[in-house]
């Protein structure tokens, strides 16, 4: 074989090796810590729709510590609002936009309360606020990575680069804790089943970048297709809120039962699971003015909720909020307080409600 042909053959083998490596799901990464999420009780506070100041968040952390929560998840952005300052995005700090110093102080404060703060910056969907800021600061990048007004184009490598820049800024802040977890979202993502192959690659690329920085990532379950599960990196934690994605249409439910992962699929694949049941553990802050609604939620958690009670689609195609999965042993639970239309709700109402939350099962 000539020297030229030998060189071409070596290059071909190297290229094929790289392609095969990128298609194999990650099994272990020496840099990443084991996640604390799937055996802890967590509280998510939605700052993308109900922004809070540093002082307000100290009160939330204190209330969570009083109730023996282990984690407070800061849902830092959504379509409505970007609640943290980013050098790359070029936004300014304010009362409702937490500066890097504010976030560092919150991490320090949470450490004194034995609370892990978990950043949650949802991508590729729920990214409307990020996209608007990109349009102002990096218009050419914005045109490249925009899929629609609320979604980054997860088929583009530039989208991965944008997310990594944003996440890495936050990593430097949230790494000063005993445990390092990061929720990257991946819920309610538009696109066909074929397009979601690219979504899996998108998640894996971000996950691996975060792993190298010592973080475990978590995603929501609803956009994960059954045929994509074997390709998803094995150390990604699954926050299971609903197989149906809270859809109620008969045809849609039938399709989702066939296509989207169920708890049994995740158990069979030995996945780490957090129970974020959209019936039992979701609450809208706007309802805090309603004493009866509040009490129903609190009583349900105390008396009926179990950590292996999931929101799934049954064999009859019905959305079941109380599907008991005896094979699931995780006691990881995430209580999510979402902020739609809740501008009139005070921090005093929020912390008073948190201090009533108790999970007995």
C-alpha positions as CSV (number, residue, x, y, z in Angstrom):
1,X,0.0,0.0,0.0
2,X,1.4,3.4,-0.9
3,X,2.1,6.0,1.7
4,X,-0.7,8.3,0.4
5,X,-3.3,5.5,0.5
6,X,-2.2,4.5,4.0
7,X,-2.6,8.1,5.2
8,X,-6.1,8.3,3.7
9,X,-7.1,5.0,5.3
10,X,-5.9,6.2,8.7
11,X,-8.0,9.4,8.4
12,X,-11.1,7.3,7.4
13,X,-10.7,5.1,10.4
14,X,-10.4,8.1,12.7
15,X,-13.5,9.8,11.3
16,X,-15.5,6.6,11.6
17,X,-14.4,6.2,15.2
18,X,-15.5,9.7,16.1
19,X,-18.9,9.2,14.5
20,X,-19.4,5.9,16.5
21,X,-18.3,7.6,19.7
22,X,-20.8,10.4,19.3
23,X,-23.7,7.9,18.8
24,X,-22.9,5.8,22.0
25,X,-24.6,7.0,25.2
26,X,-22.4,8.1,28.0
27,X,-22.2,5.6,30.8
28,X,-19.8,7.3,33.2
29,X,-17.7,10.4,33.5
30,X,-15.0,10.7,36.1
31,X,-15.5,14.4,36.7
32,X,-19.2,14.4,37.4
33,X,-20.6,13.9,40.9
34,X,-23.4,11.4,41.6
35,X,-26.7,13.3,41.6
36,X,-28.4,14.1,44.9
37,X,-31.8,14.8,43.2
38,X,-33.3,11.3,43.0
39,X,-33.2,10.7,46.7
40,X,-34.0,14.1,48.1
41,X,-37.0,16.3,48.6
42,X,-36.8,19.4,46.4
43,X,-38.8,22.6,46.0
44,X,-38.9,24.5,42.7
45,X,-39.6,28.2,42.6
46,X,-40.5,29.8,39.3
47,X,-38.6,33.0,38.8
48,X,-39.2,33.1,35.1
49,X,-42.9,34.1,35.7
50,X,-42.7,35.3,39.3
51,X,-39.4,37.1,39.8
52,X,-38.1,37.5,43.3
53,X,-35.3,39.6,44.8
54,X,-32.3,38.3,46.7
55,X,-34.0,39.1,50.0
56,X,-37.2,37.3,48.9
57,X,-35.2,34.2,48.0
58,X,-33.4,34.1,51.3
59,X,-36.9,33.9,52.8
60,X,-37.8,31.0,50.5
61,X,-34.6,29.2,51.3
62,X,-35.2,29.6,55.0
63,X,-38.8,28.3,54.7
64,X,-37.6,25.3,52.7
65,X,-34.9,24.6,55.3
66,X,-37.5,24.8,58.1
67,X,-39.6,22.2,56.3
68,X,-36.5,19.9,55.9
69,X,-36.2,20.2,52.1
70,X,-32.9,19.3,50.7
71,X,-32.9,21.2,47.4
72,X,-34.3,24.5,46.2
73,X,-34.5,24.7,42.4
74,X,-34.3,28.2,40.9
75,X,-36.2,28.2,37.7
76,X,-34.2,31.1,36.4
77,X,-35.7,31.8,33.0
78,X,-38.7,31.1,30.8
79,X,-40.5,32.8,27.9
80,X,-41.6,35.7,30.1
81,X,-38.4,36.7,31.9
82,X,-34.7,36.2,32.4
83,X,-34.1,36.5,36.1
84,X,-30.3,36.3,36.2
85,X,-27.5,38.4,34.8
86,X,-25.3,37.0,32.1
87,X,-22.2,38.5,30.7
88,X,-22.7,36.7,27.4
89,X,-26.3,37.8,27.0
90,X,-25.4,41.3,28.1
91,X,-28.4,42.0,30.4
92,X,-28.3,44.2,33.4
93,X,-28.9,43.3,37.0
94,X,-32.0,44.8,38.7
95,X,-34.4,44.0,41.5
96,X,-35.9,41.2,39.4
97,X,-32.6,40.2,37.6
98,X,-30.2,38.6,40.0
99,X,-26.6,39.7,39.7
100,X,-23.8,37.2,39.9
101,X,-23.0,38.6,43.4
102,X,-26.5,38.1,44.5
103,X,-26.5,34.5,43.3
104,X,-23.2,33.8,45.0
105,X,-24.5,35.2,48.3
106,X,-27.6,33.0,47.9
107,X,-25.4,30.0,47.4
108,X,-23.4,30.9,50.6
109,X,-26.7,31.4,52.5
110,X,-28.1,28.1,51.3
111,X,-25.0,26.3,52.4
112,X,-25.5,27.5,55.9
113,X,-29.0,26.0,55.9
114,X,-27.8,22.7,54.4
115,X,-29.8,23.5,51.2
116,X,-28.5,22.8,47.7
117,X,-29.4,25.4,45.2
118,X,-30.1,23.9,41.8
119,X,-30.1,26.2,38.7
120,X,-32.8,25.5,36.1
121,X,-32.4,27.2,32.8
122,X,-34.9,25.6,30.4
123,X,-33.7,24.8,26.8
124,X,-34.4,24.4,24.0
125,X,-38.1,25.3,24.7
126,X,-39.2,27.9,27.2
127,X,-36.3,30.0,25.9
128,X,-38.2,33.1,24.8
129,X,-36.5,35.5,27.2
130,X,-33.0,34.2,26.2
131,X,-33.9,34.6,22.6
132,X,-35.0,38.2,23.0
133,X,-31.8,39.0,24.8
134,X,-29.8,37.3,22.1
135,X,-31.5,39.4,19.5
136,X,-30.4,42.5,21.2
137,X,-26.8,41.5,22.0
138,X,-25.9,38.9,19.3
139,X,-28.4,39.4,16.4
140,X,-26.5,37.2,13.9
141,X,-26.4,34.3,16.4
142,X,-30.1,34.9,17.2
143,X,-31.0,34.4,13.5
144,X,-29.0,31.2,13.4
145,X,-30.3,29.6,16.6
146,X,-34.0,30.7,16.6
147,X,-36.4,27.9,15.7
148,X,-39.4,30.0,16.9
149,X,-40.0,32.8,19.4
150,X,-39.8,30.4,22.3
151,X,-37.4,27.7,21.1
152,X,-33.7,27.3,20.3
153,X,-33.1,25.3,17.1
154,X,-31.8,22.1,18.7
155,X,-30.6,20.8,15.3
156,X,-27.9,23.5,15.2
157,X,-24.5,23.2,16.8
158,X,-24.5,26.9,17.4
159,X,-27.4,26.4,19.8
160,X,-25.3,24.0,21.9
161,X,-22.5,26.7,22.0
162,X,-25.0,29.4,23.2
163,X,-26.3,27.1,26.0
164,X,-22.8,26.1,27.1
165,X,-21.8,29.7,27.4
166,X,-24.8,30.6,29.5
167,X,-24.5,27.5,31.7
168,X,-20.8,27.8,32.3
169,X,-21.3,31.3,33.7
170,X,-23.8,29.8,36.2
171,X,-21.5,26.8,36.9
172,X,-18.9,29.1,38.3
173,X,-21.4,30.4,40.8
174,X,-23.3,27.1,41.8
175,X,-20.2,24.9,42.0
176,X,-19.4,26.2,45.5
177,X,-21.7,23.6,47.1
178,X,-21.2,20.0,48.2
179,X,-23.4,18.7,45.4
180,X,-23.7,20.0,41.8
181,X,-26.9,19.5,39.8
182,X,-28.4,21.5,36.9
183,X,-31.8,21.2,35.3
184,X,-31.7,21.8,31.6
185,X,-35.4,21.3,30.8
186,X,-36.0,19.7,27.4
187,X,-39.8,19.7,28.1
188,X,-42.6,20.6,25.7
189,X,-40.2,20.6,22.7
190,X,-41.9,21.0,19.3
191,X,-41.0,18.8,16.4
192,X,-41.6,15.3,14.9
193,X,-40.3,12.0,16.3
194,X,-37.6,12.2,13.7
195,X,-36.6,15.7,14.8
196,X,-36.3,14.5,18.4
197,X,-33.3,12.4,17.4
198,X,-31.5,15.7,17.2
199,X,-33.0,16.7,20.6
200,X,-31.3,13.6,22.1
201,X,-28.0,14.6,20.6
202,X,-28.5,18.2,21.8
203,X,-29.2,17.0,25.4
204,X,-26.2,14.6,25.3
205,X,-23.8,17.3,24.2
206,X,-24.9,19.7,26.9
207,X,-24.9,17.0,29.5
208,X,-21.3,16.0,28.6
209,X,-20.1,19.6,28.8
210,X,-21.7,20.0,32.2
211,X,-20.3,16.6,33.4
212,X,-16.8,17.9,32.6
213,X,-17.5,20.8,35.0
214,X,-18.7,18.5,37.7
215,X,-22.5,18.8,37.2
216,X,-25.2,16.2,36.9
217,X,-28.0,17.3,34.6
218,X,-31.8,16.5,34.8
219,X,-34.5,16.8,32.1
220,X,-38.3,16.6,32.2
221,X,-39.7,13.4,30.7
222,X,-42.4,14.5,28.3
223,X,-40.4,15.1,25.2
224,X,-38.4,11.9,25.4
225,X,-39.4,9.2,22.9
226,X,-39.1,5.5,23.7
227,X,-36.8,4.8,20.7
228,X,-34.5,7.6,21.9
229,X,-34.1,6.4,25.5
230,X,-31.3,4.0,24.8
231,X,-29.4,6.8,23.1
232,X,-29.7,9.3,26.0
233,X,-26.7,9.5,28.2
234,X,-27.2,7.1,31.1
235,X,-26.4,9.6,33.9
236,X,-29.1,12.1,32.9
237,X,-31.7,12.3,35.7
238,X,-35.4,12.2,34.7
239,X,-37.9,14.6,36.3
240,X,-41.1,12.7,35.7
241,X,-44.1,15.1,35.6
242,X,-46.5,13.6,33.0
243,X,-46.4,11.1,30.2
244,X,-49.3,13.0,28.6
245,X,-47.7,16.5,29.0
246,X,-51.1,17.4,30.4
247,X,-52.8,16.9,27.0
248,X,-56.4,15.6,27.1
249,X,-57.3,14.9,23.5
250,X,-58.0,11.2,22.9
251,X,-55.9,10.9,19.7
252,X,-53.0,12.8,21.3
253,X,-53.0,10.6,24.4
254,X,-53.1,7.4,22.3
255,X,-50.1,8.6,20.3
256,X,-48.1,9.7,23.4
257,X,-48.7,6.4,25.1
258,X,-47.2,4.6,22.1
259,X,-44.3,7.1,21.6
260,X,-43.3,8.7,24.8
261,X,-41.5,7.1,27.7
262,X,-43.4,5.7,30.6
263,X,-42.1,5.0,34.2
264,X,-41.9,1.3,33.4
265,X,-39.6,2.1,30.4
266,X,-37.4,4.2,32.7
267,X,-37.3,1.6,35.4
268,X,-36.4,-1.1,32.9
269,X,-33.5,1.1,31.6
270,X,-32.3,1.6,35.2
271,X,-32.7,5.4,35.0
272,X,-32.6,7.8,38.0
273,X,-36.1,9.3,38.5
274,X,-37.4,12.2,40.4
275,X,-41.2,12.2,41.0
276,X,-42.5,15.6,39.8
277,X,-46.2,14.5,39.4
278,X,-48.1,17.3,37.7
279,X,-51.2,16.5,39.7
280,X,-49.7,15.8,43.1
281,X,-46.7,18.0,43.2
282,X,-47.4,21.0,41.0
283,X,-49.1,24.1,42.3
284,X,-49.8,27.5,40.8
285,X,-48.8,30.5,42.9
286,X,-51.8,32.4,41.7
287,X,-54.1,30.1,43.7
288,X,-52.5,31.1,47.0
289,X,-55.4,33.5,47.5
290,X,-57.7,30.5,47.7
291,X,-57.6,28.8,51.1
292,X,-59.6,25.8,49.9
293,X,-57.3,25.1,47.0
294,X,-54.2,25.5,49.3
295,X,-55.6,23.1,51.9
296,X,-56.5,20.5,49.3
297,X,-53.0,20.5,47.9
298,X,-51.4,20.4,51.4
299,X,-53.7,17.6,52.6
300,X,-53.1,15.5,49.5
301,X,-49.4,15.6,50.0
302,X,-49.6,14.7,53.6
303,X,-52.2,12.0,53.4
304,X,-52.3,10.4,49.9
305,X,-49.1,11.2,48.0
306,X,-46.5,8.5,47.6
307,X,-43.1,8.9,45.9
308,X,-44.0,6.1,43.5
309,X,-47.4,7.6,42.5
310,X,-47.0,8.9,38.9
311,X,-48.9,10.7,36.2
312,X,-49.2,8.2,33.2
313,X,-51.5,7.2,30.4
314,X,-53.2,3.9,31.1
315,X,-54.1,1.1,28.7
316,X,-57.4,2.7,27.9
317,X,-55.7,5.9,26.8
318,X,-56.8,7.9,29.8
319,X,-54.5,10.3,31.7
320,X,-54.1,8.9,35.2
321,X,-52.8,11.2,37.9
322,X,-52.4,8.4,40.5
323,X,-50.6,5.5,38.7
324,X,-48.9,3.5,41.5
325,X,-45.7,2.0,40.3
326,X,-44.5,-0.5,42.9
327,X,-41.2,-1.2,41.2
328,X,-40.1,2.4,41.6
329,X,-38.1,2.8,44.8
330,X,-36.9,6.4,44.5
331,X,-38.0,8.7,47.2
332,X,-36.9,11.8,45.2
333,X,-39.8,14.3,45.0
334,X,-39.9,17.7,43.5
335,X,-42.6,20.2,44.6
336,X,-43.0,22.8,41.8
337,X,-44.5,26.3,42.5
338,X,-45.2,27.8,39.1
339,X,-45.8,31.5,38.7
340,X,-48.3,32.0,35.8
341,X,-50.4,35.2,36.4
342,X,-49.3,35.5,40.0
343,X,-48.0,39.1,40.2
344,X,-50.4,39.9,43.1
345,X,-49.0,37.1,45.3
346,X,-46.6,38.3,48.0
347,X,-43.5,36.7,49.4
348,X,-45.2,36.4,52.7
349,X,-48.0,34.2,51.1
350,X,-45.4,32.1,49.3
351,X,-43.3,31.4,52.4
352,X,-46.3,30.8,54.6
353,X,-47.5,28.2,52.0
354,X,-44.0,26.5,51.9
355,X,-44.1,26.1,55.7
356,X,-47.2,24.0,55.4
357,X,-45.8,21.6,52.9
358,X,-45.0,18.2,54.4
359,X,-44.4,14.9,52.6
360,X,-45.0,11.9,54.8
361,X,-44.7,9.1,52.2
